[in-house]
Amino acid sequence: MADIINFTIDGKECAAEKGILILQAAKENDIYIPTLCNYEGVKPQGSCRICTIKTNGQFVTACTTPVADGMEIENNTEEINDLRKSIIELLFVEGNHFCPACEKSGDCELQALAYRFQMMVPRFTYQFPKREIDADNPKILMDCNRCIRCKRCIRAIKDEKGRSIFAFHGRGQNIEVHIDPDLGSRLTDELAEKAVNICPVGAILPREKGFRTPIGQRKFDHKPIGSEYKY
């Protein structure tokens, strides 16, 4: 029998199985904690920091921190939401996100969070980096201008031997996600589709299949991100 513990999120009494991660515990209690790098079935990384919450006076990532008995969690506060908003703004100014021209518009999780947190003019200076589009792969193309380095593709898209088809290339501000030329040349249709779907932005796109869903009928066009939760 599972060991059930009690904790609170923004004063709401919650219960969950001991040892599960805060993000999952919140979900089970119908509470929304935003995230960009976390994906169900993929080992959590804590790289985007959007799921940052506060407990015991410390900021931690909800996707990598286990819930504990008696834990008091702050999630939906002005301080934390402003922190999340600043991270979203940084992601926009660091890359080249031209939403009106992006075919992932309406399906993009970064764009949806920008709407949720009412991002208008970022408080940071736009960088406008010069990044190339990798169109060498026969099944997908990689637009590094939109990549937020969440590592979803690196962690989830692997061949039959468990080797990652995507990997980081470069260092510091010049780091980019690239497709391994050898493994990528043998990318199956199934894995290609999975890579496209797992990307939270428009960095990985299918070839010759653009704009399959009309604008106005996309995931977040009528239903804001996180709206399926009560809290």
N, C-alpha and C positions, 0 to 999 in steps of 0.2 A: 504494500500500500504506500502511495506517495506521501512524503512528508510535506504538509501544507503549512505555509507561513503567512503571516499578516504584515502588511506594510501600507503606507499611504502615498498617494500621488496628488499633490496640491490639496491635501486635506481629505481626499476621498479614500475611504477604507477599501483596501484591495486584498486579495488572497491569490496565491499562486504556489506552484510546486517549488520547493526549496532548491536553490542552485541554478534555476533558469535565468537567462539574461533579462535585464530590466526591459529592453525593447519588446521582447516576447511576452513578459509578464504584463506590461501595459496593454498590449494588444488583446490579451485574454480578458482584460478588465474593461475593454471597449474604450481605451484611452489612446489617443493618437500622439506619437512621437515621430516627427519627420526625420527622414534619412535619405541619403543619395547613394551611399556606397553599399549599404546592406541589401542583401537579396536572399530570400528564403531558399534554404538548401545549400548555400555557399558559406564557407567559414567566415565569420565576421572579421573585419579589418580595423574599423574605427578610423578610416582615413579621411572621410569628408568632414567630420566633426559636427554635422548638422544635428545629430541626435544628442548633443551635449545636454545634460541635465545637471542638477545640483543636489548633492546629498551629503549630510554631515559637514556642510560648509565648503565642500569641494566640488569642482566641475569635473565630471567624468562622462565618458561616452556610454550611452544606454545599450548599444549593441555589443559591447565587450565586458560590461560589468554585471556580475551576478546579483540578483536581488537577495536581500537578507532580511531575516525576521526583525520587525520593528523599524525598518528603514523608512525614513521620511524623505520623500523625493519632491523636488520642485521641478516642474516641467513647463507649465504655461504661465510664465511670469514675464513682466516687462523686461527685466534684465536678461533673461535667457532668450527671449524672442528677438531682442535687439542684437544679441550675439549671433544668433542664427541668421538674421537679416544681413548683418555685416559680412558673414561668410558667403552668403548668396551673392552679395554685391561684388565681393572680391573675385568670385568665379566668373561673373559677367565681365568685369573690366580686364581680367587677366587673359581671357580668350577673345575670340571674334564671334560673338553670338548675335547674328542678325535674324531675329525671330521671324519677321514677316516673310523672309525668303527661304526659311528652313523647312524642309519637308517633314520634319519631326514636330513642327509647331502644332500644339494641341495634344500631342502625345508625349511631350518632353517634361520630365519630372522637375528639372531645374526651372523651366519656365513656369510650371504650375506652382512651385514653391515661391517664386518671385511674386506671382499674383497673390498667393496666400498671405505673404508677409508685406504686401502692398509696397513693393519696391518701385520707386519712381526714378529719381536721378541718383545714381550711386554716389556715396561720399568719397570715393576714391577716383584717381585719375585713370582713364582708359589707357591700356598699354599698346593695343593694336599690334600684337606680335606677328611676324612674318612666318607662316607655317605652310607647308606644302600638303597637298592632297595625294594620298597614296592610292592610285587606281590600277596597280599592277595585278592585284588578285582577280581571278576570273569570276568570282562569285560576290565579293563585297568590295566596297571602297572605304578608306579610312580618312576622315576629315579631322585632322588634329586641331583645327581651329576651334572645334566645339568640344573636344575632349576635356573632361574635368579630372582625369587621373584617379577615378574611383576604384580602379583595379577589378571591377566586376568581370570584365572579359578575361583578364589575366588569371583570375582565380577559378572561373567557371568553364572556360572553353579549352578543353584538353582533348588530345587524340586518344586512340585506343590504348596507348601505353602510359597515359597519364601525363603526357608532356604538354606544357602550355603553348598554345598557338600564338598568343599575344604576349608581348614582353615590353618592359621599359627600355628605352634607348636614350643615351645621353645623360647629362647630369644637371642638377640645380634647376634653374629656370628654363633650361633648354631640353628638359626631359620630355619625351614623347612616347606614346604607346605605338609600337610597330608590330606588324605581322611577320612571323618567322617565314622567310621565303620558301623553305623546303616544306615545312609542315603546312603552311598556308596553301601551297599548290595542290595539296591533297585534301583540302577542306571539303567535307561532305555537305550536301544540301541541308541536311538536318542541323549540323553544327553552324553553318552559315546563318540559317534562320534563327537559331538560338542566340548567336552573337548579336544579331540585329535587335532582337527583342530584349536582351539583357542590358543593353546600353541605355542608361537613363536619359541621354541626350541624343543629338543627331550625329554622333561621331562615327558610328558604324552603320552603313547603309547598303541595301541590296542593289546589285547592278540590274539595270533594265526593268526595275519594278517600282519606280518612283511615284509618289503621290497616289498610292493605292486606295487610301481612304480620303474622301473629299473633306476639305475644311468645313467645319461645322458638325461633322459626324465623328470627330476624334475623341479619344478617351477623356480629356479634361475640358472639352468644349462646353459641356453642359453639367458636368459633375466635378467640382473642385477636388483637388487632391486631399485626402484625409476625411472627406465628407461622410464616409461610411461609418465613422466612429461617432459615438455619442458625446465624448468629451474631448 
